[in-house]
Structure formats: C-alpha cells, structure tokens
C-alpha cells in the first residue's frame, strides 16, 4: 500500500522538478542555518569551558585591604592586612582543598642577550595544585624551597619562548632584576583567561624568595592575596562564609566594622561568562529556526497549489474507490518526501559550511550529532505539520465537484 503511494509521490514531484526544488530550498536553508548557528554557538561554549578549566575549579581569592595616606586610598591589595598565618589558618577549615598565599608583581627578566617583562608570582606549591597546572618539563619547587627562600623559578611557555627560544630552559639561570634564579621547570600551556590575559606569560617562585629578594615588604609575612580552593562546588558558599568569619576574628574586627579584605569568587565569574555564551547560542539557534518556519510555509503553499491543479485527479481516484484516508496519505507522503529530502541536503550543507568556517577562520565550531539530529527532526516535523492542511483539504473534496473541476 505505502510503496505504490511512494512511487506516485515521486512521480508527482518529478513532474514539476523546478517547483519541487524551490520548495525544498526553504528547508535546505532552514536546516543548514540551524546547524551552522548551533555549531558556532556550541563552539563558543566549548572555548569558554576550556578557558574556565584552565583557571582551576571551585576557586575564590581573598585580597588584602586598602591603605590610606594623606587621604588617598590605595585600593584593594594595597594594604598589608593579610598574612601567611592567615593562609595557614584558612587551610585548617573544613571543606578547603588548597590554600596558596600569593605576592605578585611585574618585573624584568634577563637571560643572556634576551630580556622580557612579565608577571612574577611568589607563592607556595599549593598554587599549582589549586590551578590544576602541570609541567611539560622539569619539576616545581617544594615546601623546603619556600622555607629557605631558594632562588628557583618555574616559567610559563610564553616566557620560555621569548627568553630561551629553542633552548631547554630547565637548569638554566635567568635574572629577575639583579637576582639569579635557576629554572626548575616549564609550565604546560594554558592560553588566555576570560580577561584575555596570557596565563603563560608568568614566572612562579617561592613566596619567601619573592618577599625577601624580589619585591620586598615592610611587613614581614604579609601577602597581597590568598587563593583558596574548596573541595566541591556545592561547598563554595559555606567555605567562603567560614573564611570571612575566620579572618574577621583573626583581625579582631568589631561587628560594626567593615572587612579589611575583599573576596572574589572566580568560579562564579567564570560560570556567569559561560551562561552568557549559552544564552547567545540559544538565541542564534532560535533566530535560525525562523527560516524553518518559512520553509514550512513554502511547503504548504506549494501543496495547496498542487491540490488545486490535481482536483480532477482526486475526483477520479475517489470515483474508483479511493478513501479519504488514502487521499490524505498520498498528499501527506509528498510533503514528507519534500521535507525529508530538504532536511538531508540542509544537514549536509550546514555541516560542510561549518567545517569550512573552521578551516578558513580558525573559529572553534562543534558539530553535535544530537543537535544535528534535533534540527533534522524539527525541520521534518515542520514540513509534516504544514503539509497536513493541504492533504486534509484534498481528502475532503467532494468527488462529484472534483470531477466537474476544469
């Protein structure tokens, strides 16, 4: 039953090839646009997620407060309100995975005839654990290096390329300003962060070495920042609240006194960026889906024209015994065939263009099988939905009036 109807539907489509092709074109453009927009949107989501993963998970930072001199306030990080002892106390709290006190600033590096200005971070070994930062060669410094203020350094990929070129930096000696440091390891590449800063343009040294021999500090043991990693995303808020209470207690702040430190949730900022990207991806898909509706309307218009042109044929079919459901099925099959053929072509075209965009521009695109099948299913459903009315109209024609139609 279905096979003869499919053959007749194919013949009907072949009788008006140009019209059939133009009808399919709406579905081709619709599905292709949805696939391309979803690929670009999901590519943007993937890029943001990769950037977030390089920052580390469940992180927040505690910045030291500001200082005031002659009525001029320094801003966050300018006052000596945080200490290494604060960091050690935070590490004892429940739910804390890693704590890394940090003292950082920009300094000039020199190796042979090469020099480079970069960010120097004085911290503890826990910093690399919190950032989930591995090394491509060599090794990191240990707690003993922090205790003895050893002049050792771990460098980022950007620093290695600009100072050492093709040389292996491990074991070489560079100077930070006038102090010599032995390179013990090279960090794995992380790329840019959400602010666009190159994370690989950095040098990490022991905290005590940074305080005594690079930056100097008028207050022994003070740090500008403490990085804290919670052991789970669910426990982030609780850990932040506990850290705030602990620091207020340690700094002997009264209830009516504001904090002399600042807290920033890095994970929340990253997730906010990711949510924005997800929203944009959905918006792009919604805009592209409008073309599917236009394609469906095109199918309905052509099928209505086809019903009008074939009114006498419908009357003959009914006169020789065709039932209403047979006529309905016949015209619905034609709409389905046009819709599915357009969907397949659109899917192929969309994937090809998305891959072309990736090859030409280098933009990250993610072609999800689920998204492609969803676009195909929605497009096919739209075609069937808009093909139903013409098919139903054909099935309800009066046989006598249909035979009289000229």
C-alpha positions as CSV (number, residue, x, y, z in Angstrom):
1,X,0.0,0.0,0.0
2,X,2.7,2.5,1.1
3,X,5.2,1.5,-1.7
4,X,2.8,2.3,-4.6
5,X,2.0,5.7,-2.9
6,X,5.6,6.5,-2.5
7,X,6.1,5.8,-6.2
8,X,3.2,8.0,-7.1
9,X,4.5,10.8,-4.8
10,X,7.9,10.5,-6.5
11,X,6.3,10.8,-10.0
12,X,4.3,13.8,-8.8
13,X,7.4,15.6,-7.5
14,X,9.3,14.8,-10.7
15,X,6.5,16.2,-12.9
16,X,7.3,19.7,-11.5
17,X,11.0,19.5,-10.8
18,X,11.7,23.2,-10.6
19,X,8.8,23.8,-8.3
20,X,9.8,20.9,-6.1
21,X,13.4,22.1,-5.9
22,X,12.4,25.6,-4.9
23,X,10.1,24.2,-2.3
24,X,12.9,22.0,-0.9
25,X,15.2,25.1,-0.9
26,X,13.4,26.6,2.0
27,X,14.0,23.5,4.1
28,X,17.7,23.3,2.9
29,X,18.4,26.9,4.0
30,X,16.5,26.4,7.3
31,X,18.2,23.3,8.4
32,X,21.6,24.5,7.1
33,X,21.2,27.8,9.1
34,X,20.3,26.0,12.3
35,X,23.2,23.5,12.0
36,X,25.7,26.4,11.3
37,X,24.4,28.6,14.1
38,X,24.4,25.7,16.6
39,X,27.9,24.7,15.6
40,X,29.2,28.3,16.1
41,X,27.3,28.7,19.4
42,X,28.4,25.4,20.8
43,X,31.9,26.2,19.6
44,X,31.8,29.4,21.6
45,X,30.6,27.4,24.7
46,X,33.4,24.9,24.3
47,X,36.0,27.7,24.0
48,X,34.7,29.3,27.2
49,X,34.6,26.0,29.1
50,X,38.2,25.3,28.0
51,X,39.2,28.7,29.4
52,X,37.4,28.1,32.6
53,X,39.0,24.7,33.0
54,X,42.5,26.3,32.8
55,X,41.7,28.6,35.8
56,X,41.0,25.7,38.1
57,X,37.8,24.7,39.8
58,X,36.0,25.9,42.9
59,X,38.4,28.9,43.4
60,X,38.0,32.2,45.2
61,X,40.6,34.7,46.2
62,X,40.9,36.9,49.3
63,X,42.6,40.2,48.6
64,X,44.2,42.4,51.2
65,X,42.5,45.7,52.1
66,X,43.5,49.2,51.1
67,X,45.8,51.6,52.8
68,X,45.2,55.4,53.3
69,X,47.9,58.0,53.1
70,X,47.1,61.7,53.3
71,X,43.5,61.0,52.5
72,X,44.5,58.9,49.4
73,X,43.3,55.3,49.4
74,X,45.3,52.7,47.6
75,X,42.5,50.3,46.5
76,X,42.2,46.6,47.1
77,X,45.5,44.8,47.6
78,X,47.3,47.9,48.7
79,X,47.2,47.4,52.4
80,X,49.1,44.8,54.5
81,X,46.1,43.2,56.0
82,X,46.6,39.6,55.0
83,X,49.5,37.3,56.2
84,X,50.9,33.9,55.7
85,X,49.5,33.0,59.1
86,X,46.0,33.8,57.8
87,X,46.5,31.4,55.0
88,X,47.7,28.7,57.3
89,X,44.6,29.2,59.5
90,X,42.3,29.0,56.4
91,X,43.9,25.7,55.4
92,X,42.6,24.2,58.7
93,X,39.0,24.9,57.8
94,X,36.6,22.1,56.8
95,X,35.9,21.9,53.0
96,X,39.2,23.6,52.0
97,X,41.3,21.7,49.5
98,X,44.2,24.0,48.8
99,X,45.3,27.4,50.0
100,X,48.1,29.5,48.4
101,X,49.2,32.8,49.8
102,X,50.5,35.0,46.9
103,X,52.7,38.0,46.4
104,X,53.0,39.2,42.8
105,X,54.1,42.0,40.5
106,X,55.7,42.8,37.2
107,X,59.4,42.5,36.8
108,X,62.1,42.4,34.1
109,X,63.7,39.1,33.3
110,X,67.1,38.7,31.7
111,X,68.8,35.7,30.1
112,X,72.0,36.3,28.1
113,X,71.2,39.0,25.5
114,X,67.4,38.5,25.8
115,X,65.1,40.3,28.3
116,X,61.3,40.2,28.9
117,X,58.9,41.9,31.3
118,X,56.4,39.6,32.8
119,X,54.3,38.8,35.9
120,X,56.3,37.2,38.8
121,X,54.2,35.3,41.3
122,X,55.6,34.4,44.6
123,X,53.6,31.6,46.2
124,X,53.6,28.1,47.6
125,X,53.5,24.7,45.8
126,X,49.7,24.5,46.6
127,X,49.2,27.2,43.9
128,X,49.9,24.8,41.1
129,X,47.6,22.2,42.7
130,X,44.7,24.8,43.0
131,X,45.2,25.9,39.4
132,X,45.5,22.3,38.2
133,X,48.7,23.4,36.4
134,X,51.0,20.7,35.2
135,X,54.6,20.9,33.9
136,X,55.8,19.9,30.4
137,X,59.4,19.5,31.6
138,X,61.4,19.7,34.8
139,X,59.7,20.0,38.2
140,X,58.3,22.5,40.6
141,X,59.8,23.8,43.9
142,X,58.8,22.3,47.2
143,X,58.0,23.5,50.8
144,X,61.6,23.3,51.7
145,X,62.4,25.9,49.0
146,X,59.7,28.2,50.5
147,X,61.2,27.8,54.0
148,X,64.8,28.5,52.8
149,X,63.9,31.2,50.2
150,X,65.6,29.3,47.4
151,X,66.2,31.2,44.2
152,X,64.4,28.8,41.9
153,X,61.7,29.5,39.3
154,X,59.1,27.8,37.2
155,X,58.3,29.6,34.0
156,X,55.4,29.7,31.6
157,X,55.5,28.8,27.9
158,X,55.5,32.4,26.7
159,X,58.4,33.4,28.9
160,X,60.3,30.3,27.8
161,X,59.8,31.1,24.1
162,X,60.8,34.8,24.5
163,X,63.9,34.2,26.7
164,X,65.2,30.8,25.6
165,X,63.9,30.3,22.1
166,X,64.6,26.7,21.1
167,X,66.9,26.0,24.2
168,X,65.7,23.8,27.0
169,X,65.2,26.3,29.9
170,X,65.5,23.6,32.7
171,X,68.7,24.1,34.6
172,X,69.5,27.5,33.0
173,X,69.9,30.6,35.1
174,X,67.9,33.8,34.5
175,X,67.9,37.0,36.4
176,X,64.9,38.7,37.9
177,X,66.1,42.2,38.0
178,X,69.6,41.6,39.5
179,X,68.9,38.3,41.3
180,X,69.8,35.0,39.6
181,X,67.2,32.2,39.6
182,X,67.6,28.6,38.4
183,X,64.8,27.4,36.2
184,X,63.5,24.1,37.6
185,X,60.5,23.5,35.2
186,X,58.3,24.8,32.4
187,X,54.6,25.0,32.9
188,X,52.1,23.5,30.5
189,X,50.3,26.0,28.2
190,X,47.0,27.4,29.4
191,X,46.4,30.1,26.9
192,X,44.3,33.2,27.7
193,X,42.0,33.7,30.6
194,X,38.5,35.2,30.4
195,X,40.0,38.7,30.6
196,X,42.2,38.0,27.6
197,X,45.5,37.9,29.6
198,X,48.1,35.4,28.6
199,X,48.3,33.0,31.5
200,X,51.6,31.5,30.1
201,X,53.3,34.9,30.4
202,X,54.4,34.3,34.0
203,X,57.1,33.2,36.4
204,X,56.4,31.4,39.6
205,X,58.9,31.5,42.5
206,X,58.8,30.6,46.2
207,X,56.8,33.1,48.3
208,X,59.6,33.8,50.8
209,X,62.0,34.4,47.9
210,X,59.6,36.9,46.3
211,X,59.1,38.8,49.6
212,X,62.8,39.0,50.6
213,X,64.7,39.2,47.3
214,X,62.3,40.5,44.6
215,X,59.5,42.7,45.9
216,X,60.4,43.4,49.4
217,X,57.8,44.1,52.1
218,X,57.8,46.5,55.1
219,X,55.7,44.0,57.0
220,X,57.2,40.6,57.4
221,X,54.8,37.8,56.4
222,X,52.2,40.0,54.7
223,X,50.8,38.9,51.3
224,X,48.6,40.6,48.8
225,X,46.3,37.7,48.0
226,X,45.3,34.3,49.2
227,X,43.9,31.8,46.7
228,X,41.5,29.3,48.2
229,X,40.1,26.1,46.6
230,X,37.1,24.5,48.0
231,X,36.8,20.7,47.8
232,X,33.4,20.9,46.0
233,X,31.3,23.4,44.0
234,X,28.4,22.8,46.5
235,X,30.6,23.8,49.4
236,X,31.9,27.0,47.9
237,X,29.4,29.4,49.7
238,X,29.9,27.7,53.0
239,X,33.7,27.8,52.7
240,X,33.6,31.5,51.7
241,X,31.4,32.3,54.7
242,X,33.7,30.4,57.1
243,X,36.8,32.2,55.7
244,X,35.2,35.5,56.1
245,X,34.3,34.8,59.8
246,X,37.7,33.4,60.5
247,X,39.5,36.5,59.1
248,X,37.3,38.9,60.9
249,X,38.0,37.0,64.1
250,X,41.8,36.9,63.5
251,X,41.8,40.6,62.5
252,X,39.8,41.5,65.6
253,X,37.1,43.4,63.7
254,X,34.0,44.5,65.6
255,X,30.6,43.8,64.3
256,X,30.1,47.3,63.1
257,X,33.5,47.4,61.3
258,X,33.7,46.5,57.6
259,X,36.0,43.8,56.4
260,X,39.7,44.9,55.9
261,X,39.9,42.4,53.0
262,X,38.0,41.6,49.8
263,X,36.7,38.3,48.5
264,X,36.2,37.4,44.8
265,X,34.5,34.2,43.6
266,X,36.4,33.2,40.4
267,X,34.2,30.3,39.7
268,X,31.0,32.4,39.8
269,X,32.5,34.9,37.4
270,X,33.5,32.1,35.0
271,X,30.1,30.5,35.2
272,X,28.5,33.8,34.5
273,X,30.5,34.1,31.3
274,X,29.6,30.5,30.4
275,X,25.9,31.3,31.0
276,X,26.1,34.3,28.7
277,X,27.6,32.2,26.0
278,X,24.9,29.5,26.4
279,X,22.2,32.2,26.1
280,X,23.8,33.5,22.9
281,X,23.9,30.0,21.5
282,X,20.2,29.5,22.2
283,X,19.4,32.9,20.6
284,X,21.4,32.1,17.5
285,X,19.5,28.8,17.2
286,X,16.2,30.5,17.7
287,X,16.9,33.1,15.0
288,X,18.0,30.4,12.6
289,X,14.8,28.4,13.3
290,X,12.7,31.2,11.9
291,X,13.9,30.1,8.4
292,X,12.5,26.6,9.2
293,X,9.0,28.1,9.6
294,X,9.4,30.0,6.4
295,X,10.4,26.7,4.7
296,X,7.4,25.0,6.1
297,X,5.1,27.7,4.9
298,X,6.6,27.3,1.4
299,X,5.8,23.6,1.5
300,X,2.2,24.4,2.5
301,X,1.8,26.9,-0.3
302,X,3.1,24.5,-3.0
303,X,1.0,21.6,-1.7
304,X,-2.1,23.8,-1.8
305,X,-1.3,24.7,-5.4
306,X,-0.8,21.0,-6.2
307,X,-4.2,20.2,-4.7
308,X,-5.8,22.8,-6.9
309,X,-4.1,21.5,-10.0
310,X,-4.9,17.9,-9.3
311,X,-8.5,18.4,-8.2
312,X,-9.8,16.3,-11.2
313,X,-7.3,13.6,-10.5
314,X,-8.5,13.4,-6.9
315,X,-12.1,13.1,-8.1
316,X,-11.2,10.2,-10.4
317,X,-9.3,8.4,-7.6
318,X,-12.4,8.8,-5.3
319,X,-14.7,7.6,-8.0
320,X,-12.8,4.4,-8.5
321,X,-12.8,3.6,-4.8
322,X,-10.1,5.7,-3.1
323,X,-11.0,6.6,0.5
324,X,-10.4,9.9,2.2
325,X,-7.5,8.5,4.3
326,X,-5.9,7.2,1.0
327,X,-6.0,10.7,-0.5
328,X,-4.8,12.2,2.8
329,X,-1.9,9.8,3.0
330,X,-1.0,10.4,-0.7
331,X,-0.5,14.1,-0.3
332,X,1.0,13.8,3.2
333,X,3.6,11.5,1.8
334,X,4.5,14.0,-0.9
335,X,5.0,16.7,1.8
336,X,7.1,14.3,3.9
337,X,9.3,13.4,1.0
338,X,10.0,17.0,0.1
339,X,10.6,17.9,3.7
340,X,13.0,14.9,4.4
341,X,14.9,15.5,1.2
342,X,15.3,19.2,2.0
343,X,16.4,18.3,5.6
344,X,19.1,15.9,4.4
345,X,20.5,18.4,1.9
346,X,20.4,21.1,4.5
347,X,22.1,18.9,7.1
348,X,24.9,18.1,4.7
349,X,25.3,21.7,3.5
350,X,25.3,23.0,7.1
351,X,28.0,20.6,8.3
352,X,30.1,21.4,5.2
353,X,29.8,25.2,5.7
354,X,30.6,24.9,9.5
355,X,33.7,22.8,8.7
356,X,34.7,25.4,6.1
357,X,34.3,28.2,8.6
358,X,36.6,26.3,11.0
359,X,39.2,25.7,8.2
360,X,39.2,29.3,6.9
361,X,38.9,31.4,10.0
362,X,40.1,29.0,12.7
363,X,36.9,29.7,14.7
364,X,36.0,26.8,17.0
365,X,32.9,25.0,15.8
366,X,31.3,22.0,17.5
367,X,29.1,19.8,15.3
368,X,27.0,17.9,17.8
369,X,25.3,14.8,16.5
370,X,22.4,15.4,18.9
371,X,22.0,19.0,17.7
372,X,22.1,18.0,14.0
373,X,19.5,15.2,14.5
374,X,17.3,17.6,16.6
375,X,17.5,20.2,13.8
376,X,16.6,17.5,11.3
377,X,13.7,16.2,13.4
378,X,12.3,19.7,14.0
379,X,12.5,20.5,10.3
380,X,10.8,17.3,9.3
381,X,8.1,17.9,11.9
382,X,7.6,21.5,10.5
383,X,7.3,20.1,7.0
384,X,4.7,17.4,8.0
385,X,2.8,20.0,10.1
386,X,2.5,22.4,7.2
387,X,1.7,19.6,4.8
388,X,-1.2,18.3,6.8
389,X,-3.6,21.0,6.0
390,X,-3.3,20.7,2.1
391,X,-3.5,16.9,2.4
392,X,-6.6,17.1,4.6
393,X,-8.2,19.6,2.2
394,X,-7.6,17.2,-0.7
395,X,-9.1,14.3,1.2
396,X,-12.3,16.3,1.9
397,X,-13.1,17.3,-1.7
398,X,-16.5,16.2,-2.9
399,X,-15.9,13.6,-5.7
400,X,-18.7,15.0,-8.0
401,X,-17.4,18.6,-7.7
402,X,-13.9,17.4,-8.2
403,X,-14.8,15.5,-11.4
404,X,-16.5,18.7,-12.7
405,X,-13.4,20.9,-11.9
406,X,-11.7,22.2,-15.1
